[in-house]
C-alpha cells in the first residue's frame, strides 16, 4: 500500500496540487476495500473515519486516482460510476447481468491473446481496453 501513496503523491505534485490529509484519507479508505465502489459508497466509508470530508473531495480524489493509474472507472450501464483497483491487480473483464445488476469478474488469457493479435494485425498500439458482456445471469434465468 505504501507504493500507491507514493504514486499518488508524485502525481498530484506534478499537477501542482497540494498533498492533503483529506485526499490521503480517501486513498486509504479506497485501498482498504476490494469491491467496485461508487463515489457515494466510498463517501459513506470515508465519513465514518472523518466527518469533515465532503462528497466533492471524495469524487475529485477518485478522479485523480484514476488519472494516475491507481484505479479505473467502471460503468456497468446502470447509471452508477464505480471505481476499481487496477494498480498491482490482474487485468480482468466483466460479465454483467442486466436484470439484477450482478457482475462477474473473468480472466481468460485466450481473450487477451486474441485482442493482442487483433491489434497487431491492424498495426494498432493498444493503451488500455475493457471487455464488458451484458446479459442475464444463471440465477435470473431460472
N, C-alpha and C positions, 0 to 999 in steps of 0.2 A: 504494500500500500504506500510505502514511502516514495517509490518511484513516481506514482501518479501525482502526488503532491508537488514533486519537483517539476514534472512535465507541465502541470497547470501553472505553477509559479512562473516558470520561464515563459510560458505562452502569454500570460496576462501582462507581464513586464514588457514583452516585445511589442505589445499593443498599446503600451503607455498607460495601462490601467494599474490601479493600486491592489496590492495583496491585502485583503481584509479578513478579519476573523469570521465574518458572516459567510463569505464565499468559501472559506475553509470548512465551516460547519456544514454547508450544503454538500461539498465534495465528500466530506467524511461520512455524512448520512447516506449519500448515494452509494458510496463504495461498500457500506455495511449491508446493503440489500442486493440480492442477486436477481430480483424479479424485474420484469419490464414495467417500469414505474412511470406514471404520468406526473406532470409538474404538480398537479393538485395533490396526488398521493404523497409525493415527496415533501411538499409544503407541510402537510399534516405531520409527517415524521419529524421534520426539522423543528416545527413549532413545539414539539414535546421536549426538545432539548434547549430551545432558545425562543422565547415568546416575542422577541424584538424583531425577528427576521420576517420580512414581508414576502408576499407571493411574487412580486416583481423581481426581487433579489433572487429567489429560487429559480424562476423562469430564465432570467438573464444569465445566471451562473450555468444552468444546464445548456444553454446555447453556446457558451464559451467552452464547456466541456466537450460538446460535440465538435466545435471548430478545431480544438486541439487534439482530437483523436482519442479521447478517453471514453466517449460514448457515441452511440448512434441514435438518431431519431427514427422511430418506427411508427408507421401509420398502418393500422390494421383495418382501415376503411370504416371505422365506427365513430369517427368524429373526435377521437381522443388521441392526441400525440403522446407517444410513450418514448422513454429513453432506456437503452440497454447498454450494458458494459461491452466494450469491444477491445480495450487495451488488455493484453495478456489473456485473452479469451479466444477459443477456437471459433473460426467462422462457421456460421450455421444459417440455414434458411427456415422459413416458417410455412406451416400448413394452418390455415385459419378457417374456422367454422363460421359461416355467415349466419347461422341460426342462433347459436348460443354464445359465440364470441371466443370460444376456447381456441388456443393456438398450441401447436406442437412444434418444437424445435427439431430440425432434422439436419443431419450431417451426412452427406454422400460424396465421397471422393470422386466417384464416377461423374457426377454432375459438375463438379469443379473442373475435372479434366476436360469435359465436353465444352464448357464455357471458355477454357483456355484455348482449345483447338479452334473454336469459332472465331475468337479474337485474332488468333494467328492467321487463319485463312483470309481474313479481311484486313490484315496489316493494321489492326486496331490495338492501341495500347490501353488496356483497362486500368482504371484507377480504383474503382470500387464497384460492387454490384450487390444486389439483393434479389432474392427469389422468394416470392410470396405466392402460394397457391391457395385460392379461395374455394371453398366447397362446403360439404356437410359432413360433420364427424360421425363416427360409428354410433355414438350414443343418440344423436339427434335423428339418425335414420331408422332407429328402432320404432 
